[in-house]
Amino acid sequence: MKLNNIEFRWSDVNQMWELVEWFERKNDKPYCCVIAFFDFNKESVYMETVGLRYVNVEDQEALRIVAKNAMNFLQDKFEYEEQTQKV
């Protein structure tokens, strides 16, 4: 999911879900910076931010929307996987 310059995605490199912020460079390809990682423990989903990147994002409204949807998606995924393991 991507809204403006904030994206929630699976990272093959880090092998986890992450929030990234995209930036434009003059005369070069866009690049991204990881804002936060998502992971699971025995009870739920948690988000780990990288330094102050989360609070330094300029588009806080897009960040709030994407982060909320990411947490909802991952919580649903967690609950589904927990239910299917019980069967």
C-alpha positions in Angstrom: 0.0 0.0 0.0 1.3 3.4 -0.9 -0.1 6.9 -0.2 1.8 9.9 -1.4 5.4 9.1 -0.4 4.7 6.6 2.3 4.7 2.9 1.5 3.9 -0.3 3.5 5.6 -3.3 1.9 7.3 -6.7 2.4 11.1 -6.4 2.2 12.9 -9.3 0.7 16.2 -7.9 1.9 15.1 -7.5 5.5 12.7 -10.4 5.4 10.0 -8.4 7.3 7.2 -5.9 6.7 8.2 -2.3 6.7 7.1 1.3 6.3 9.3 3.4 4.0 9.4 7.0 2.9 10.2 7.8 -0.7 12.4 10.8 -1.8 13.2 12.3 -5.1 16.7 13.3 -6.1 17.4 15.8 -8.9 18.4 14.0 -12.1 18.5 10.6 -10.3 16.3 7.7 -9.4 14.0 8.0 -6.3 15.2 6.3 -3.1 13.5 5.2 0.1 14.4 5.2 3.8 12.9 2.7 6.3 10.8 4.4 8.9 9.7 1.3 10.8 9.7 -2.5 10.9 6.8 -4.7 11.8 7.1 -8.1 13.5 5.1 -10.7 15.4 5.5 -12.0 18.9 3.4 -14.7 20.6 0.6 -12.3 21.4 0.4 -9.7 18.6 2.0 -7.5 16.0 4.4 -4.8 17.0 6.1 -1.9 15.2 9.7 -0.8 15.8 10.6 2.6 14.6 14.0 3.6 13.3 15.4 6.5 15.3 13.4 9.7 14.9 12.4 8.9 11.3 8.7 8.3 12.3 8.3 11.7 13.9 10.3 13.5 11.3 8.1 12.5 8.3 6.6 15.6 6.8 3.3 14.0 5.6 2.1 12.8 9.0 -1.5 12.3 7.7 -0.3 9.9 5.0 1.9 8.1 7.6 -1.0 7.8 10.0 -3.3 6.3 7.4 -0.7 3.9 6.0 0.5 2.8 9.4 -3.0 2.2 10.7 -3.9 0.1 7.6 -0.6 -1.8 8.0 -1.3 -2.6 11.6 -4.9 -3.7 10.8 -3.7 -5.9 7.9 -0.9 -7.5 10.0 -3.2 -8.0 13.0 -5.8 -9.8 10.7 -2.9 -11.9 9.3 -1.7 -12.8 12.8 -5.2 -13.8 13.9 -5.8 -15.8 10.8 -2.6 -17.7 11.2 -3.2 -18.3 14.9 -6.7 -19.7 14.1 -5.5 -22.0 11.3 -2.7 -23.4 13.6 -5.4 -24.4 16.1 -7.3 -26.5 13.6 
